[in-house]
Amino acid sequence: MKKLQNYLLITVFLFSFFNFSAIAQDEGTGTDENSDFDIENSMGNQSSLSALLGYTDIGGEQFIGLRIQPELSIGKLGFGFDIPLMFNLSDGSLRTEEFKDGVGWARLIRYVRWGVKKKDPVYVRVGDLTGSYIGYGLLLDNYTNATSFEKRKVGLTFDVLVKNFIGVEGLYSDFDPVSTNLLAFRPYVKPLGMTDIPIAKTIDIGFTYVTDHDQTAIITEDADGNEIENKNEYIKDGMKAWSIDMGVIPLSNSFMQIRLYTQYGKLLKNSSELLQNDLNLIADGIRAEELATGVASDNPLVKGVTTGNAYDAGSGFSMGADFRFKVGGNVLRIDTRIERLWYKEFFMPQFFNATYEFSKDQQLLLLAQSNGKKGIYGALTLTVLDKIKVGGSLMIPDDVSETAPAILTLNLDASQLMEKVVITGQYVKGGLTGLSDAFELDDRSLLNARVAYKLYKFLMIGMDYKWTWSKLEDGTFHATQYVTPYIGFSMPLNIGGGNTSEPVDFGIDE
């Protein structure tokens, strides 16, 4: 894993050096984040209507049906829907598991949005929040509320900036009325934003607060087929965190933008008595193993065997930079981010991330056993000729372990590369302790992939593959695959033009 970390650093450096050399002669004139550097994604689709007719197997049952997926854009307003009509081949019944519990049929709405974050003064998105971040991402980054394809949640994220001076961004993960879910907000100020002072007018200072009292539960099965009720027994007593941050844009022109930032955060102690009791049991087991083997453990819980209070609040600090480059107009666009992190015991950077919703209590158990570490967060995205976009991100502690794992995300959009072929994919893997299982699909993985061929102008055939959590007829959830061959149509709707989908986010402000 150390080699992987070094490779990431070398890759980011080489891309940075190449582009600095290419444009060093251009001093530019703009220093504001809204100068002539185009930060909006140009690969967005126009308004369209598509419907996919296909077959799939879910928990051993066969279904055939239709997914109607219109996307509409009128100026800054965008809509995305996902309307499944799946019929059981054995009895002809309509499958309704996707709409049970919580917000129910509101899950037909995949998202509704206004504007683009960090580009427009008013940005709002309701529905699927995949790729969300708050501030510079020390606490909440690369977050998704859609770990289950079957249990899509309806959340809210927003960012409002008034007169380029004072603003607030926030997120609420799920409007399920039976629970108080993940809530985050960040008021921020640009103290010199209304002036014309170069560089200084780009400074922003923010304070982030995050809390979660989720009380929902998911029923899963163990290897022997026994049902397990995965309640958020620890989180329901409250998980809280806060951070402060500051950023500045020292350079922004038509070729390049650089943003520098620093942030400090704290994950407060969860007060659950059940958590403390379970941690004491874990610590007792570790101590017993130490006595039996004579090998000392570095797990911080062993310090609490006698005091019963090893787990406490933890803090972290980071410094980083975002680099955005364009070579030859839009021939090549490179977005990179590199961040160095220092954190103490009981702190995990990006604690609220793409894997947080898998099992919040498990995430908290990992947090309570984490040692103080240093680490690297890196992200790299390449866009070529506005035709293909590929990228990923990696969070790597210096000394990776089961209590301090790495997290990997990958994204591919080649939907515009060939006239008749569509290829897209997104992949997330958490809990990594080595490269051996980085691409092994299990209950720490999420994968969406599509390959399709356009037979005629609007008619296509293809294959969808999803690895996600799915709800079975008995009410249990399993990490499982959907393999769906389909025939369908996709038709552009010229009712407003514009970009209907936001860029895939790797924690870099759009």
Phi and psi in degrees as a GROMACS rama.xvg file:
@    title "Ramachandran Plot"
@    xaxis  label "Phi"
@    yaxis  label "Psi"
@TYPE xy
-62.9692  -39.667  LYS-2
-62.5334  -38.1848  LYS-3
-64.1157  -40.3282  LEU-4
-63.9663  -43.8132  GLN-5
-64.1861  -38.664  ASN-6
-62.5111  -41.4752  TYR-7
-60.8879  -45.6953  LEU-8
-63.434  -42.7995  LEU-9
-64.2884  -41.3021  ILE-10
-61.5872  -48.464  THR-11
-61.7274  -41.37  VAL-12
-62.3249  -44.8785  PHE-13
-63.4946  -43.1138  LEU-14
-62.8123  -40.9074  PHE-15
-64.6359  -46.3369  SER-16
-62.2158  -44.1277  PHE-17
-57.6421  -45.1159  PHE-18
-79.266  -32.0654  ASN-19
-60.8927  -42.8831  PHE-20
-64.2629  -37.1044  SER-21
-69.1482  -28.043  ALA-22
-124.165  16.2525  ILE-23
-62.5988  -24.7519  ALA-24
-75.9764  -16.0115  GLN-25
-96.9283  109.266  ASP-26
-77.733  -28.6564  GLU-27
75.0099  170.67  GLY-28
-123.436  -22.943  THR-29
-98.3288  142.647  GLY-30
-123.719  -5.95382  THR-31
-80.8979  152.338  ASP-32
-66.7118  -14.5985  GLU-33
-107.744  31.0573  ASN-34
-78.2711  -157.691  SER-35
-80.8716  5.71804  ASP-36
-75.4826  119.523  PHE-37
-83.3355  105.403  ASP-38
-95.7063  0.141866  ILE-39
-85.6503  141.702  GLU-40
-69.178  129.503  ASN-41
-98.7007  7.34301  SER-42
-99.7604  8.68042  MET-43
-64.6685  150.358  GLY-44
-82.9995  155.712  ASN-45
-80.4655  171.475  GLN-46
-54.7069  138.383  SER-47
-153.475  162.222  SER-48
-130.522  122.931  LEU-49
-132.414  153.329  SER-50
-144.506  131.412  ALA-51
-117.65  119.615  LEU-52
-103.271  122.369  LEU-53
-162.067  -175.174  GLY-54
-120.814  144.605  TYR-55
-151.718  159.476  THR-56
-115.952  124.548  ASP-57
-126.873  111.8  ILE-58
59.5753  33.3823  GLY-59
86.3256  -1.72176  GLY-60
-105.879  142.875  GLU-61
-99.4096  135.879  GLN-62
-132.434  147.873  PHE-63
-130.448  141.259  ILE-64
-178.472  -165.349  GLY-65
-131.595  136.455  LEU-66
-116.747  117.083  ARG-67
-96.9216  123.08  ILE-68
-132.061  75.9015  GLN-69
-78.8446  143.219  PRO-70
-127.946  126.024  GLU-71
-124.209  139.884  LEU-72
-138.247  125.466  SER-73
-128.891  99.0422  ILE-74
63.6751  -125.15  GLY-75
-85.2379  -6.77814  LYS-76
-91.1946  129.592  LEU-77
-135.007  148.805  GLY-78
-132.117  146.307  PHE-79
-138.142  132.417  GLY-80
-124.238  156.415  PHE-81
-143.397  103.262  ASP-82
-112.531  101.762  ILE-83
-89.0452  133.768  PRO-84
-126.177  86.5871  LEU-85
-109.169  127.606  MET-86
-116.06  133.994  PHE-87
-71.3076  126.241  ASN-88
-69.7477  -20.0107  LEU-89
-80.8756  -37.6647  SER-90
-129.794  -0.821782  ASP-91
76.9864  5.99283  GLY-92
-75.5649  149.465  SER-93
-78.0661  131.314  LEU-94
-79.4202  122.225  ARG-95
-119.501  8.24872  THR-96
-58.5901  -30.152  GLU-97
-66.64  -17.2121  GLU-98
-113.461  6.86403  PHE-99
-85.0919  146.812  LYS-100
71.8392  164.094  ASP-101
56.1836  -130.039  GLY-102
-83.1615  -0.542261  VAL-103
56.7531  -123.934  GLY-104
-69.9565  -10.1023  TRP-105
-64.5115  -13.9941  ALA-106
-70.5055  -9.10302  ARG-107
-62.1909  -26.2489  LEU-108
-88.4311  109.408  ILE-109
-72.1286  -42.8297  ARG-110
-165.357  156.309  TYR-111
-132.396  132.787  VAL-112
-139.057  158.704  ARG-113
-134.261  120.633  TRP-114
78.6104  -175.25  GLY-115
-126.385  131.871  VAL-116
-61.7669  135.562  LYS-117
66.5058  7.75478  LYS-118
-113.76  -45.5377  LYS-119
-99.3001  147.847  ASP-120
-66.2718  -22.4927  PRO-121
-125.345  120.006  VAL-122
-130.923  130.158  TYR-123
-141.903  136.54  VAL-124
-138.112  132.091  ARG-125
-122.422  135.278  VAL-126
119.088  -127.8  GLY-127
-70.2628  125.225  ASP-128
-110.139  23.4137  LEU-129
-55.009  133.181  THR-130
87.1541  10.1876  GLY-131
-74.13  152.936  SER-132
-148.676  159.963  TYR-133
-127.862  128.302  ILE-134
62.352  -130.983  GLY-135
-100.867  10.4648  TYR-136
87.395  10.6233  GLY-137
-62.108  -38.328  LEU-138
-96.832  -46.5873  LEU-139
-129.528  114.622  LEU-140
-153.637  149.01  ASP-141
48.6573  39.5286  ASN-142
-84.231  145.639  TYR-143
-136.284  141.393  THR-144
-102.068  15.4619  ASN-145
-122.246  48.2407  ALA-146
-68.4609  -25.1069  THR-147
-111.371  119.97  SER-148
-62.4696  -31.2664  PHE-149
-78.5585  -28.5768  GLU-150
-118.192  57.2262  LYS-151
-60.5931  134.615  ARG-152
-101.798  155.646  LYS-153
-109.194  107.868  VAL-154
-118.047  -174.868  GLY-155
-141.052  134.954  LEU-156
-136.98  148.563  THR-157
-154.44  161.564  PHE-158
-153.243  117.07  ASP-159
-124.95  125.066  VAL-160
-120.326  123.982  LEU-161
-102.711  117.546  VAL-162
53.9996  34.3242  LYS-163
52.5366  31.0628  ASN-164
-126.59  -53.3094  PHE-165
-131.092  139.907  ILE-166
-149.396  175.651  GLY-167
-150.945  135.02  VAL-168
-122.79  153.78  GLU-169
-161.319  173.747  GLY-170
-155.499  137.693  LEU-171
-130.331  124.413  TYR-172
-75.7773  -32.6945  SER-173
-160.212  125.499  ASP-174
-87.5875  33.3717  PHE-175
-66.3088  120.524  ASP-176
-69.7277  -13.6571  PRO-177
-90.4028  0.329399  VAL-178
-145.612  156.393  SER-179
-104.4  103.378  THR-180
-94.384  -170.345  ASN-181
-59.7977  124.202  LEU-182
-127.618  131.595  LEU-183
-140.551  141.87  ALA-184
-148.494  151.557  PHE-185
-140.789  98.1717  ARG-186
-72.8469  141.611  PRO-187
-145.751  161.419  TYR-188
-136.65  142.649  VAL-189
-111.381  89.1967  LYS-190
-56.8059  -28.9957  PRO-191
-116.805  20.1639  LEU-192
-64.005  -26.0622  GLY-193
-90.7086  1.25593  MET-194
-95.8798  178.484  THR-195
-110.523  20.7974  ASP-196
-74.2036  118.141  ILE-197
-55.8368  143.866  PRO-198
66.0908  -53.6358  ILE-199
-58.9137  -32.4711  ALA-200
-70.7454  -11.8889  LYS-201
-91.8844  -7.4512  THR-202
-63.3094  131.978  ILE-203
-131.598  143.429  ASP-204
-128.812  128.803  ILE-205
-136.916  161.564  GLY-206
-129.584  126.036  PHE-207
-111.779  138.476  THR-208
-130.314  131.845  TYR-209
-129.201  138.181  VAL-210
-145.248  150.805  THR-211
-148.508  126.232  ASP-212
-125.379  37.9059  HIS-213
-58.6533  129.399  ASP-214
-117.837  10.6142  GLN-215
-78.2698  167.973  THR-216
-141.18  150.412  ALA-217
-124.146  130.987  ILE-218
-90.3813  120.751  ILE-219
-121.702  -179.737  THR-220
-124.557  146.033  GLU-221
-86.2877  -174.036  ASP-222
-64.3908  -22.6703  ALA-223
-93.7251  5.17942  ASP-224
85.359  8.11492  GLY-225
-82.4875  135.935  ASN-226
-71.0758  138.564  GLU-227
-126.2  125.499  ILE-228
-91.7117  106.628  GLU-229
-89.2812  81.6776  ASN-230
-82.8903  156.415  LYS-231
-87.7663  68.6466  ASN-232
-68.1459  -32.5223  GLU-233
-85.6507  -47.8123  TYR-234
-62.7897  -31.6324  ILE-235
-61.8833  -21.7417  LYS-236
-81.9756  -2.01682  ASP-237
108.726  116.141  GLY-238
-111.859  122.769  MET-239
-128.886  149.332  LYS-240
-155.025  156.85  ALA-241
-147.053  158.546  TRP-242
-154.153  159.785  SER-243
-124.364  149.217  ILE-244
-150.774  162.804  ASP-245
-150.165  138.712  MET-246
-138.604  160.866  GLY-247
-151.064  150.218  VAL-248
-111.629  98.1526  ILE-249
-76.8311  -18.1482  PRO-250
-149.078  129.965  LEU-251
-153.623  117.579  SER-252
-144.394  -166.491  ASN-253
-70.6717  -12.919  SER-254
-106.828  -30.6847  PHE-255
-150.942  148.426  MET-256
-136.564  135.775  GLN-257
-125.231  130.244  ILE-258
-123.513  130.565  ARG-259
-110.98  145.597  LEU-260
-154.668  160.834  TYR-261
-143.715  152.348  THR-262
-155.541  149.584  GLN-263
-132.408  135.986  TYR-264
-143.64  166.442  GLY-265
-142.135  131.52  LYS-266
-99.0707  114.962  LEU-267
-75.7454  159.131  LEU-268
-71.2883  131.505  LYS-269
-76.1321  133.537  ASN-270
-94.4592  10.7614  SER-271
-63.3372  124.915  SER-272
-67.3714  -35.7907  GLU-273
-62.5134  -41.5106  LEU-274
-59.8829  -47.2983  LEU-275
-62.1422  -40.1726  GLN-276
-63.1359  -43.2114  ASN-277
-66.3112  -37.5919  ASP-278
-66.0912  -36.6087  LEU-279
-64.5083  -38.5662  ASN-280
-65.3699  -42.1005  LEU-281
-62.1373  -43.1268  ILE-282
-63.8991  -39.9236  ALA-283
-61.4458  -41.422  ASP-284
-64.7295  -39.3853  GLY-285
-64.5371  -43.2276  ILE-286
-64.2313  -39.9625  ARG-287
-63.9465  -39.1714  ALA-288
-66.7315  -37.8135  GLU-289
-60.3868  -43.7719  GLU-290
-67.0751  -35.1881  LEU-291
-75.3998  -34.7619  ALA-292
-101.89  -20.0174  THR-293
75.3267  10.2657  GLY-294
-104.937  121.445  VAL-295
-75.3574  143.834  ALA-296
-101.035  148.251  SER-297
-96.4219  10.2135  ASP-298
-65.7566  123.69  ASN-299
-64.8097  -13.6618  PRO-300
-68.1524  -25.2845  LEU-301
-63.7718  -22.9019  VAL-302
-68.4512  -17.7475  LYS-303
-101.968  10.1245  GLY-304
-60.0032  -40.7967  VAL-305
-90.5818  -35.6909  THR-306
-86.2552  -26.4622  THR-307
69.089  19.2545  GLY-308
-143.473  41.5539  ASN-309
-70.7871  -42.2719  ALA-310
-71.5133  133.271  TYR-311
-151.059  -174.028  ASP-312
-66.9285  151.989  ALA-313
-134.875  156.963  GLY-314
-132.786  160.608  SER-315
-149.546  160.121  GLY-316
-141.28  145.686  PHE-317
-148.479  157.03  SER-318
-134.275  138.531  MET-319
-155.25  178.358  GLY-320
-147.434  141.592  ALA-321
-106.991  134.142  ASP-322
-123.174  131.281  PHE-323
-127.487  127.931  ARG-324
-130.674  150.694  PHE-325
-128.937  131.42  LYS-326
-118.237  124.04  VAL-327
62.8596  50.6365  GLY-328
71.0702  -119.907  GLY-329
-105.94  22.6761  ASN-330
-59.8146  -43.6959  VAL-331
-145.597  126.643  LEU-332
-117.467  131.082  ARG-333
-125.991  121.563  ILE-334
-114.449  121.085  ASP-335
-129.112  151.582  THR-336
-141.167  134.805  ARG-337
-135.753  132.785  ILE-338
-142.36  133.595  GLU-339
-103.943  132.282  ARG-340
-121.842  142.359  LEU-341
-127.642  124.759  TRP-342
-144.002  149.845  TYR-343
-91.5604  -178.512  LYS-344
-55.599  145.641  GLU-345
66.0867  31.3462  PHE-346
-134.325  136.448  PHE-347
-129.216  118.388  MET-348
-62.0716  145.075  PRO-349
53.7091  45.6216  GLN-350
-56.125  -40.5802  PHE-351
-94.0487  88.4065  PHE-352
-127.139  -161.435  ASN-353
-65.9495  -21.0492  ALA-354
-101.933  -1.75563  THR-355
-59.0361  -41.6742  TYR-356
-75.1792  -11.7849  GLU-357
-56.2174  -54.3096  PHE-358
-158.308  99.0778  SER-359
-64.7601  -39.0978  LYS-360
-66.2033  -38.7648  ASP-361
-64.272  -38.193  GLN-362
-61.6222  -38.7628  GLN-363
-70.5009  -36.9096  LEU-364
-62.3259  -39.9062  LEU-365
-63.7083  -42.8566  LEU-366
-59.0506  -44.0966  LEU-367
-68.9212  -10.2087  ALA-368
-116.346  13.426  GLN-369
-88.1254  137.996  SER-370
-89.3348  165.138  ASN-371
-66.552  134.803  GLY-372
-146.516  172.934  LYS-373
-117.102  158.943  LYS-374
-162.679  175.411  GLY-375
-126.829  135.362  ILE-376
-117.356  128.453  TYR-377
-135.684  148.17  GLY-378
-142.613  143.95  ALA-379
-144.154  128.502  LEU-380
-132.578  130.292  THR-381
-116.285  132.71  LEU-382
-123.812  121.448  THR-383
-113.267  119.277  VAL-384
54.3217  26.2215  LEU-385
54.681  23.8223  ASP-386
-112.267  -32.5337  LYS-387
-140.298  137.468  ILE-388
-131.007  124.428  LYS-389
-137.3  140.847  VAL-390
-171.565  -179.964  GLY-391
-173.977  173.621  GLY-392
-142.966  156.079  SER-393
-146.941  125.408  LEU-394
-105.353  116.673  MET-395
-129.518  110.354  ILE-396
-64.3015  153.493  PRO-397
-59.2242  -40.9954  ASP-398
-120.205  93.6949  ASP-399
-69.9156  137.686  VAL-400
-149.781  176.759  SER-401
-63.878  -29.1371  GLU-402
-92.5763  -4.1812  THR-403
-140.944  69.6271  ALA-404
-83.0323  166.464  PRO-405
-90.7873  160.042  ALA-406
-131.703  131.081  ILE-407
-120.657  136.733  LEU-408
-131.354  143.305  THR-409
-136.171  145.278  LEU-410
-141.33  143.068  ASN-411
-142.063  131.521  LEU-412
-135.014  102.063  ASP-413
-116.415  29.7109  ALA-414
-69.2515  -19.8792  SER-415
-105.538  2.94447  GLN-416
-71.8572  -43.9396  LEU-417
-120.858  146.984  MET-418
-61.8919  -36.5322  GLU-419
-114.942  0.852009  LYS-420
-118.669  135.432  VAL-421
-119.148  126.507  VAL-422
-135.208  122.816  ILE-423
-141.675  156.819  THR-424
-167.804  148.832  GLY-425
-139.38  138.82  GLN-426
-141.617  136.61  TYR-427
-132.53  134.034  VAL-428
-138.405  122.056  LYS-429
-109.648  173.943  GLY-430
66.9777  28.2427  GLY-431
-79.8275  130.237  LEU-432
-116.788  -0.830118  THR-433
-172.584  174.104  GLY-434
-79.8783  -14.3402  LEU-435
-61.6679  -34.3854  SER-436
-115.694  22.1191  ASP-437
-60.7398  -32.1019  ALA-438
-117.181  22.9751  PHE-439
-90.0935  125.715  GLU-440
-81.2096  121.136  LEU-441
-149.889  -161.212  ASP-442
-77.9174  8.71174  ASP-443
-109.429  10.7164  ARG-444
-117.807  150.507  SER-445
-135.625  135.042  LEU-446
-146.636  132.748  LEU-447
-131.797  127.162  ASN-448
-142.498  146.569  ALA-449
-143.177  133.282  ARG-450
-128.528  126.538  VAL-451
-143.246  155.698  ALA-452
-128.742  130.986  TYR-453
-86.0207  111.361  LYS-454
-70.9171  -45.7116  LEU-455
-133.059  -169.402  TYR-456
-56.8342  -44.7934  LYS-457
-115.081  -8.8169  PHE-458
-100.415  134.944  LEU-459
-142.033  157.349  MET-460
-122.467  152.664  ILE-461
-173.119  -171.141  GLY-462
-139.329  129.026  MET-463
-105.52  139.005  ASP-464
-129.56  129.33  TYR-465
-133.036  133.76  LYS-466
-114.834  113.482  TRP-467
-158.942  178.379  THR-468
-82.7372  128.962  TRP-469
-126.861  146.975  SER-470
-95.1521  126.653  LYS-471
-93.3494  174.067  LEU-472
-62.3293  -30.5161  GLU-473
-80.5631  3.80934  ASP-474
90.1916  -4.22141  GLY-475
-86.9633  159.189  THR-476
-111.725  140.696  PHE-477
-133.81  145.218  HIS-478
-77.9029  113.376  ALA-479
-150.935  175.39  THR-480
-107.767  148.454  GLN-481
-113.085  124.236  TYR-482
-118.729  110.821  VAL-483
-126.399  97.6124  THR-484
-73.3198  143.929  PRO-485
-150.757  162.76  TYR-486
-128.473  136.024  ILE-487
-162.226  -170.838  GLY-488
-133.575  155.24  PHE-489
-140.116  119.502  SER-490
-126.162  124.43  MET-491
-68.3819  143.256  PRO-492
-119.014  105.355  LEU-493
-84.3576  69.0832  ASN-494
-109.172  -4.36151  ILE-495
-173.436  -12.3634  GLY-496
63.2073  -165.197  GLY-497
88.6665  179.906  GLY-498
-92.1866  119.671  ASN-499
-91.0161  -14.2365  THR-500
-131.721  140.21  SER-501
-77.7071  159.994  GLU-502
-62.2138  149.25  PRO-503
-60.2201  131.082  VAL-504
-103.054  133.961  ASP-505
-118.276  27.3633  PHE-506
89.729  5.72459  GLY-507
-102.324  129.776  ILE-508
-55.5149  133.524  ASP-509
